[in-house]
Amino acid sequence: MSRRAGIVVIVCALFTGAARPAVADRGAGDRERADAARALRVYATRYVLASARLTPTYARQTGLACSACHTHFPELTPTGRAFKLNGYVFRRSESLEGKSPEGQQSLLLNLVAPVSLMFQTSYTSIKKALPGTQNGTVLFPDQLSLFTGGEITPHVGGFLQVTFDPQTGQLGVDNADFRFATHVNLLSKRTTLGLSLNNNPTVQDVWNSTPAWGFPYGSSAVAPTPGATTLVDGALAQQAAGLTAYTMWNDRVYGEFGAYRSAPLGIQRPLDSTATGVIKGAAPYWRVAFPNVWGQNYLSVGTYGIAASVFPAGVVGPTNRFTDIAVDLAYMHSFGSNSFTLDGTWIHEKQTWNAGGAANATNTLRTFRMDAMYHIGTRYAFTLAPFITTGTSDTLLYAPAPVVGSRTGSPKNDGLIAEVDVMPWQNLRLQFQYVAYSRFNGSSSNYDGFGRRASDNNTLYILTWLLY
């Protein structure tokens, strides 16, 4: 149900407001929050401009401001990454405490429930209208979401998004990420240990170079898009549940491993012969990254991936195998009140079609994306983002069809996204985006076998994005 456009700022939208003292002593919980606070202060000292230029960022819960955690929501700064990595638990807001008969803390709740609203409205114009349709589509809303999250207990926090899709008229669970986090010393270095229970591979990631939180942050729901995508690139979003264990050692080495099992929404349970796309058993997921900080620079390079055997129909019989291995890069440099960010990923997928559905027994699919964004203070952002998909031609998997098909059976596409964002306030964005295609589903001209050109799908997308 969810698009990348619907993924929203984790901290700013949920907790904006002024800090207030707690109304109860929090005992052992204070020590855990103090650890998280120290980690946040280290990052904030380096990256947050400690002057009146900044409007406060995370905070009814934290007492900080949007620009402390986000360069450009949902893109995270190192401070925002630390907040998420530590389980969303750092806060300074008023709380309600309960104790057991033995005097041990047994309850700690925010007095004000952390609930927020996201509203998007948009206009989409395609260079050449789709056959039989009206061009110039207005969506009001484009997307409407409610969010809740933050600290649940001293070691546990979360993020939950519920979204209304105007095209289907349905309300459902969107992205979810619930975490446990604690700290130990390993080889005399501070080490974060955690667990994440989530419903979208990479939604738990703290870098914007992986698919769930990657650019573009807002995109048209009605414009044509290339049909070939890898499994890790959103195919399992809200269709699986996963548990992963992660660790960050000395803010220099990050490792994560877990598994996902099918948990689709809106269909009969337990899963039976009517189900499609069910993972056999569990699909292992892995993530490794190596962040580094020097001067005004932040750089992380890493790898991630998933491997799944999938029943094309039902829950028994032969399966198709998908193995995704990816590398990624995230970079940030600060220029006073301005900043430059660069995020990129390359995904290689091997497909083995033992259960059929493709003309070839094996295929490969490769995706490359990169976005370079320059931020002028907190008001303006300018982005250029090239994208390329290549892979094995397959006349059954990528068959001819009007608009969405491929005349040549090729998954190849490439193009460029140019975007200008204006943010009069940190919770209001005006987005002007243009997507230009050089190739679409294999060709630049007559790509679908029905006379349509790749450039006919060039799209102007204007989005108003409100967070409250």
C-alpha positions in Angstrom: 0.0 0.0 0.0 2.7 2.4 0.9 4.9 4.3 -1.6 8.2 5.9 -0.8 6.4 9.2 -1.0 4.4 8.3 2.1 7.4 7.7 4.3 7.6 10.6 6.7 10.0 12.1 9.2 10.3 9.9 12.3 11.0 12.5 14.9 10.0 15.9 13.9 6.4 15.1 13.0 5.8 13.0 16.1 7.3 15.1 18.8 7.4 18.8 17.8 7.1 21.1 20.8 8.8 22.6 23.8 10.6 20.5 26.5 9.1 20.3 30.0 10.4 18.6 33.2 9.2 15.1 34.1 6.6 14.9 36.8 8.0 11.7 38.4 11.4 10.3 39.3 12.3 7.7 36.8 15.0 5.7 38.6 16.8 3.2 36.4 15.1 4.6 33.3 17.0 7.8 33.8 20.3 6.0 33.4 19.3 4.5 30.0 18.0 7.9 28.8 21.2 9.5 30.0 23.2 7.1 27.9 21.1 8.0 24.9 21.3 11.7 25.7 25.1 11.5 25.8 25.2 9.9 22.3 22.9 12.5 21.0 24.9 15.4 22.5 28.1 14.1 20.8 26.4 14.2 17.4 24.6 17.4 18.1 27.9 19.2 19.1 29.4 18.3 15.7 26.5 18.7 13.4 23.8 20.9 14.8 24.4 24.6 14.4 24.1 25.9 17.9 22.7 29.3 17.1 19.4 31.1 16.6 19.5 30.1 13.0 18.1 26.7 14.0 14.5 26.1 14.8 14.3 23.4 17.5 14.0 19.8 16.0 12.7 16.6 17.4 10.5 17.6 20.1 7.7 17.3 22.5 9.6 14.2 23.5 13.1 15.5 23.1 13.0 19.3 23.3 15.1 19.6 20.2 14.2 20.9 16.7 13.5 19.4 13.2 16.7 20.5 11.7 18.7 18.7 14.4 17.6 15.3 13.2 16.7 16.1 9.6 18.5 18.0 6.8 15.3 17.6 4.7 12.7 15.2 6.1 12.9 12.2 6.1 16.6 12.5 5.4 18.4 12.0 8.7 21.4 13.8 10.2 23.9 11.9 12.4 21.9 13.1 15.4 18.7 11.6 13.9 20.5 8.4 13.3 21.5 8.2 16.9 18.0 8.8 18.1 16.6 6.0 15.9 19.5 3.6 16.7 18.9 4.1 20.4 15.3 3.0 20.2 13.5 6.4 19.9 13.7 6.7 23.8 15.5 10.0 24.4 13.0 12.5 25.8 12.5 15.4 28.2 8.7 15.6 28.2 6.4 15.0 31.2 5.8 11.4 32.1 3.5 9.2 34.3 5.3 6.6 36.4 4.0 3.5 38.1 5.8 1.3 40.6 5.4 -2.3 41.8 4.7 -3.1 45.5 8.4 -3.7 45.8 9.1 -0.2 44.7 10.4 -1.1 41.2 9.5 1.0 38.2 6.8 -0.8 36.2 5.3 1.9 34.1 6.6 5.0 32.3 4.3 6.8 29.9 4.3 10.2 28.1 1.5 12.3 29.6 0.7 13.6 26.1 0.2 10.8 23.5 2.6 11.3 20.6 0.2 11.3 17.7 0.8 13.3 14.5 -0.8 13.8 11.1 0.6 13.9 7.6 -1.4 15.3 4.7 -0.3 15.4 1.1 -2.0 16.9 -2.0 -0.5 16.8 -5.5 -0.7 17.6 -9.1 0.7 15.2 -11.8 1.1 16.1 -15.5 2.5 13.4 -17.9 4.1 14.6 -21.1 1.7 12.4 -23.1 -1.5 11.4 -21.4 -2.1 7.7 -20.9 -4.5 6.3 -23.5 -8.2 7.1 -22.7 -7.3 9.2 -19.6 -7.4 12.8 -18.6 -4.0 14.4 -18.0 -3.3 16.8 -15.1 -4.4 14.6 -12.2 -5.1 16.3 -8.8 -5.1 14.1 -5.7 -6.7 15.6 -2.6 -5.4 13.9 -0.6 -2.5 12.3 -2.3 -1.9 10.5 1.0 -3.2 10.9 4.5 -1.3 9.2 7.4 -1.5 9.1 11.2 1.7 8.4 13.2 2.5 7.4 16.7 5.7 6.3 18.4 8.5 7.3 20.7 9.5 5.9 24.0 7.3 3.0 25.3 9.5 1.9 28.2 13.1 3.0 29.1 14.6 0.5 26.6 11.7 0.2 24.1 10.4 2.6 21.5 8.7 2.5 18.2 7.3 4.1 15.1 3.9 3.2 13.6 2.2 4.7 10.5 -1.4 4.2 9.5 -2.2 5.4 6.0 -5.4 6.1 4.0 -5.0 5.5 0.3 -7.5 7.7 -1.7 -7.2 5.5 -4.8 -8.3 2.3 -3.0 -10.3 4.0 -0.3 -8.7 1.8 2.3 -7.0 2.6 5.7 -4.3 0.2 6.8 -1.0 -0.3 8.6 1.9 1.3 6.7 5.5 1.3 8.0 6.2 0.0 11.5 9.4 -0.3 13.5 9.5 -1.3 17.1 12.9 -1.4 18.9 14.7 -2.6 22.0 18.1 -0.9 22.6 20.7 -1.1 25.3 24.4 -0.3 25.7 27.5 -2.3 26.8 31.3 -1.8 26.6 33.0 -4.0 24.1 36.8 -3.8 23.9 36.6 -0.7 26.0 34.3 1.0 23.4 30.6 2.0 23.7 28.5 -0.5 21.9 24.7 -0.3 21.1 22.8 -3.6 21.0 19.3 -3.7 19.7 16.3 -5.6 18.2 13.9 -4.3 15.6 10.5 -5.8 14.8 9.3 -4.3 11.6 7.2 -4.9 8.4 9.4 -3.6 5.6 13.0 -4.7 4.9 15.3 -1.6 5.3 12.6 0.5 7.1 14.7 0.0 10.2 17.8 1.3 8.5 19.3 4.6 9.8 20.8 5.7 6.4 18.8 7.2 3.5 20.8 5.1 1.0 18.6 2.0 1.3 15.2 1.6 -0.4 12.6 2.2 2.4 13.8 5.8 3.2 15.6 6.5 -0.1 15.0 9.3 -2.6 12.6 10.3 -4.0 10.7 11.0 -0.8 7.6 12.0 -2.7 6.6 10.6 -6.1 3.5 10.4 -8.3 1.0 7.6 -7.7 -0.5 7.9 -11.1 2.4 8.4 -13.5 3.9 5.3 -15.3 6.9 3.8 -13.6 9.2 1.0 -14.9 7.9 -2.5 -14.0 11.2 -4.2 -13.0 12.1 -3.9 -9.4 14.2 -6.1 -7.0 12.7 -7.9 -4.0 14.5 -5.7 -1.4 13.4 -2.5 -3.2 9.9 -2.4 -1.7 8.4 -5.6 -3.0 8.0 -6.9 0.6 6.8 -3.6 2.1 3.8 -4.3 4.4 3.8 -7.8 3.1 6.2 -9.4 5.6 7.1 -9.2 9.3 10.8 -9.4 10.4 12.9 -9.5 13.5 16.5 -8.3 13.3 19.3 -8.0 15.8 21.7 -5.1 15.4 24.8 -3.6 16.9 26.8 -0.4 16.5 30.4 -0.6 17.9 32.2 2.7 18.7 30.1 4.5 16.1 32.3 2.9 13.5 31.0 -0.6 12.7 27.3 -1.5 12.3 26.0 -5.0 11.8 22.5 -6.4 11.6 21.0 -9.8 10.9 17.5 -11.2 10.9 14.7 -12.8 8.9 11.3 -12.0 7.4 8.2 -14.1 7.0 5.2 -13.4 4.9 2.5 -11.4 6.8 0.3 -9.8 4.0 -2.6 -7.6 4.9 -6.2 -8.0 3.8 -6.2 -11.7 2.9 -7.5 -14.9 4.6 -5.4 -16.4 7.5 -3.8 -18.8 7.8 -2.3 -18.5 4.4 -3.7 -21.1 2.0 -4.0 -22.0 -1.7 -5.5 -18.6 -2.5 -2.4 -16.7 -1.4 0.2 -15.4 -3.8 3.8 -14.4 -3.3 4.3 -16.2 0.0 7.8 -16.7 1.4 8.7 -20.3 2.1 9.9 -20.4 5.7 11.8 -17.2 6.4 14.0 -14.9 4.3 17.3 -14.0 5.9 18.3 -10.3 5.8 21.7 -8.8 6.5 23.2 -5.3 6.8 26.8 -4.1 7.4 28.0 -0.5 7.4 31.1 1.4 8.3 30.4 5.1 9.2 33.2 7.6 9.8 33.3 11.2 10.9 36.1 13.8 10.2 35.8 17.5 10.3 32.5 18.5 8.8 32.2 15.3 6.9 30.2 12.1 7.5 30.6 9.0 5.4 29.1 5.6 5.6 29.7 2.7 3.1 28.0 -0.6 3.5 26.2 -3.6 2.1 22.8 -5.2 2.7 20.7 -8.0 1.1 18.0 -10.5 1.4 17.4 -14.1 0.0 13.9 -15.6 -0.3 12.2 -18.6 -1.9 8.7 -17.6 -2.9 5.7 -19.6 -3.8 4.1 -18.0 -6.9 0.7 -19.3 -5.8 -0.4 -21.2 -2.7 1.9 -22.4 0.1 3.2 -25.7 -1.3 5.1 -26.8 -4.4 8.0 -25.4 -6.2 9.4 -21.9 -5.5 11.2 -19.1 -7.3 14.4 -17.9 -5.6 15.5 -14.3 -5.3 18.8 -13.3 -3.9 19.5 -9.6 -3.6 23.0 -8.2 -2.7 23.5 -4.5 -2.5 26.1 -1.9 -1.7 25.4 1.7 -0.6 27.0 5.0 0.3 25.8 7.9 2.4 27.8 11.2 2.6 27.2 14.6 4.2 29.3 17.8 4.3 28.3 20.9 6.2 29.1 24.4 4.9 28.1 26.6 7.9 24.3 26.7 7.8 24.2 24.9 4.4 24.9 21.2 3.7 25.5 18.8 0.8 24.3 15.1 1.0 25.0 12.3 -1.4 23.2 8.9 -1.2 23.5 6.0 -3.5 22.8 2.3 -3.8 23.5 -0.5 -6.3 21.4 -3.7 -6.1 22.1 -7.0 -7.8 19.4 -9.6 -7.9 19.7 -13.2 -9.1 16.4 -14.8 -10.0 15.9 -18.6 -10.3 12.5 -19.4 -11.8 12.0 -23.1 -10.7 8.3 -22.6 -10.4 7.9 -20.9 -13.8 6.6 -17.4 -14.6 9.5 -16.5 -16.8 10.9 -17.5 -20.2 14.4 -18.0 -18.8 15.4 -20.4 -16.0 17.6 -17.7 -14.4 17.7 -13.9 -14.8 19.6 -11.0 -13.2 18.3 -7.6 -12.4 20.5 -4.6 -11.4 19.4 -1.3 -10.0 21.5 1.8 -9.5 20.3 5.1 -7.9 22.1 8.2 -6.6 20.8 11.5 -5.3 22.9 14.6 -4.8 21.1 17.2 -2.7 22.3 20.7 -1.7 20.5 22.3 1.3 20.4 26.1 1.7 19.7 26.4 5.4 16.4 24.8 6.3 14.4 26.5 3.6 15.5 25.2 0.2 16.9 22.0 -1.3 18.0 21.2 -4.8 18.4 17.6 -6.0 19.6 15.8 -9.0 19.1 12.0 -9.0 20.1 9.7 -11.9 18.7 6.1 -12.0 19.5 3.1 -14.1 18.1 -0.5 -14.2 19.6 -3.2 -16.4 19.1 -7.0 -16.5 18.4 -10.1 -18.5 15.8 -9.8 -21.3 12.8 -12.1 -20.8 9.9 -12.0 -23.2 7.5 -13.6 -20.7 8.4 -11.6 -17.6 8.5 -8.3 -19.5 5.9 -8.9 -22.2 4.5 -6.3 -24.6 1.5 -4.3 -23.3 0.3 -0.7 -23.7 2.3 1.7 -21.5 3.5 -0.8 -18.9 4.9 -3.5 -21.3 8.2 -4.0 -23.2 8.4 -4.6 -26.9 11.9 -6.1 -26.5 11.4 -8.0 -23.3 14.0 -5.9 -21.6 13.9 -4.4 -18.1 16.3 -1.6 -19.0 15.4 1.9 -18.0 17.3 5.1 -17.1 16.7 8.7 -16.5 17.1 11.7 -14.2 15.0 13.3 -11.4 15.4 17.0 -10.8 13.7 18.4 -7.8 13.4 21.8 -6.0 12.0 21.9 -2.5 10.8 25.0 -0.6 10.2 24.7 3.1 8.7 27.9 4.6 8.4 26.0 7.9 10.1 22.8 8.9 6.8 20.9 8.8 5.6 22.3 5.4 7.2 21.4 2.1 6.4 22.5 -1.4 8.0 20.0 -3.8 8.5 20.6 -7.5 9.8 17.4 -9.3 10.4 16.5 -12.9 11.2 12.9 -13.9 12.8 12.5 -17.4 13.3 9.1 -19.0 16.0 8.2 -21.6 14.9 4.6 -21.8 11.7 2.9 -20.4 11.2 -0.8 -20.3 14.0 -1.4 -22.8 13.8 1.3 -25.4 13.7 5.0 -26.1 11.1 4.7 -28.9 8.1 2.4 -29.3 9.2 0.7 -26.1 5.8 -1.0 -25.4 5.1 -2.2 -29.0 2.2 0.2 -29.2 4.1 3.3 -30.3 4.8 5.0 -27.0 8.2 6.7 -26.4 10.2 6.7 -23.2 10.0 10.5 -23.1 6.2 10.4 -23.3 6.3 9.3 -19.6 8.3 12.3 -18.5 6.4 13.6 -15.4 5.9 16.9 -13.6 4.9 16.3 -10.0 4.0 19.1 -7.6 3.4 18.1 -4.0 2.3 20.0 -0.9 3.4 18.1 2.2 2.1 19.0 5.6 3.1 17.5 9.0 1.3 18.4 12.2 
